[in-house]
Amino acid sequence: MIFPENLKYTKDHEWLSLEGDTGTIGVTDYAQGELGDVVFVELPTVGKEVKVGDIFGTIEAVKAVSDLFSPLTGVVVEVNSKLESEPELVNSEPYKGGWMVKIKLSNSSEVSTLLDSESYRALVGH
């Protein structure tokens, strides 16, 4: 199981990669493994405003459907349209091709509330 050190994590199993004031969000390797084979991902439209903890979409796997929670407040500036035809990228490339949305941050201080890789690893018991 992979826990990249350059990412931030939520207790709800999302990851965040920051570039300036834009955050890329996806689900962790642990989460995709727990879900099983992902068959559908529902994502928001560009321009949607989200707040910390808001549901911004859903991920459907063979075993379950789960909500996706925003780790930060901001506006969706890009969605990964590849997931419409290739939802399995969430399983095969959770930290690369399986990313879900990019959000322009409204409040960068919220990043300090997220977990680092060591804390997230401890949370999931790895």
C-alpha positions as CSV (number, residue, x, y, z in Angstrom):
1,M,0.0,0.0,0.0
2,I,1.3,3.4,-1.0
3,F,1.2,6.6,1.2
4,P,3.1,9.3,-0.7
5,E,4.8,11.7,1.7
6,N,4.2,14.8,-0.5
7,L,0.4,14.5,-0.1
8,K,-2.1,15.5,2.7
9,Y,-4.9,13.2,3.7
10,T,-8.3,13.3,5.3
11,K,-9.9,10.9,7.8
12,D,-12.4,10.1,5.0
13,H,-9.6,8.7,2.8
14,E,-9.2,11.5,0.3
15,W,-5.8,12.8,-0.6
16,L,-4.7,16.4,-1.6
17,S,-1.8,17.5,-3.7
18,L,-1.1,21.3,-3.6
19,E,0.3,23.4,-6.4
20,G,0.1,27.1,-5.4
21,D,-3.6,27.8,-4.5
22,T,-4.9,24.8,-6.4
23,G,-5.5,21.4,-4.8
24,T,-5.9,18.1,-6.7
25,I,-8.1,15.6,-4.9
26,G,-8.5,11.9,-5.2
27,V,-9.1,8.8,-3.0
28,T,-6.2,7.0,-1.4
29,D,-4.8,3.6,-2.3
30,Y,-6.2,2.3,1.0
31,A,-9.7,3.5,0.0
32,Q,-9.7,2.1,-3.5
33,G,-8.6,-1.2,-2.0
34,E,-11.4,-1.3,0.5
35,L,-14.0,-0.3,-2.2
36,G,-12.9,-2.9,-4.7
37,D,-13.4,-2.5,-8.4
38,V,-14.6,1.0,-9.2
39,V,-17.3,1.0,-11.9
40,F,-18.6,4.6,-11.8
41,V,-17.5,8.0,-10.5
42,E,-19.9,11.0,-10.2
43,L,-18.1,14.3,-10.1
44,P,-19.3,18.0,-9.7
45,T,-19.3,20.5,-12.5
46,V,-16.6,23.1,-13.0
47,G,-17.6,26.2,-11.0
48,K,-19.2,24.4,-8.1
49,E,-18.3,25.9,-4.7
50,V,-17.5,23.4,-2.0
51,K,-16.7,23.7,1.7
52,V,-14.7,21.5,4.0
53,G,-16.6,18.3,4.5
54,D,-19.1,18.9,1.7
55,I,-20.0,15.9,-0.4
56,F,-18.6,16.7,-3.9
57,G,-19.4,13.4,-5.6
58,T,-19.8,9.7,-5.3
59,I,-17.7,6.7,-6.1
60,E,-19.5,3.4,-7.0
61,A,-17.7,0.1,-6.7
62,V,-18.9,-3.5,-7.1
63,K,-19.1,-3.7,-3.2
64,A,-20.4,-0.3,-2.2
65,V,-21.2,3.3,-3.1
66,S,-19.4,6.0,-1.1
67,D,-19.6,9.8,-0.9
68,L,-16.6,11.9,-1.7
69,F,-15.8,14.7,0.8
70,S,-14.0,17.9,0.1
71,P,-10.9,18.4,2.2
72,L,-10.9,22.2,1.6
73,T,-13.1,25.1,0.8
74,G,-13.0,26.4,-2.8
75,V,-14.3,26.3,-6.3
76,V,-13.9,23.3,-8.6
77,V,-11.7,24.4,-11.6
78,E,-11.3,21.1,-13.3
79,V,-12.7,17.5,-13.2
80,N,-11.0,14.4,-14.5
81,S,-13.3,13.6,-17.4
82,K,-11.3,10.4,-18.1
83,L,-13.1,8.8,-15.2
84,E,-16.3,8.8,-17.1
85,S,-15.1,6.2,-19.5
86,E,-12.3,4.7,-17.4
87,P,-13.4,4.7,-13.7
88,E,-10.9,1.8,-13.1
89,L,-8.1,4.4,-13.1
90,V,-9.1,5.0,-9.5
91,N,-8.0,1.4,-8.7
92,S,-4.9,1.2,-11.0
93,E,-3.6,4.8,-10.5
94,P,-5.1,6.3,-7.4
95,Y,-2.5,9.0,-7.1
96,K,-2.0,9.7,-10.9
97,G,-4.6,9.1,-13.5
98,G,-7.3,8.4,-10.9
99,W,-7.4,12.0,-9.5
100,M,-10.9,13.4,-9.4
101,V,-11.1,17.2,-9.1
102,K,-9.0,20.3,-8.8
103,I,-10.1,23.0,-6.5
104,K,-8.9,26.6,-6.3
105,L,-8.6,27.2,-2.5
106,S,-10.5,29.9,-0.7
107,N,-8.6,29.5,2.6
108,S,-5.1,27.9,2.4
109,S,-4.9,27.7,6.2
110,E,-7.3,24.8,6.1
111,V,-4.4,22.6,4.8
112,S,-3.0,22.6,8.3
113,T,-6.0,20.5,9.5
114,L,-5.2,17.6,7.2
115,L,-3.1,14.6,8.0
116,D,0.4,13.9,6.8
117,S,1.3,10.5,5.4
118,E,2.6,9.1,8.7
119,S,-0.6,10.2,10.6
120,Y,-2.8,8.7,7.8
121,R,-0.9,5.5,7.8
122,A,-1.5,5.2,11.6
123,L,-5.2,5.9,11.1
124,V,-5.6,3.0,8.7
125,G,-3.3,0.7,10.6
126,H,-0.4,0.3,8.2
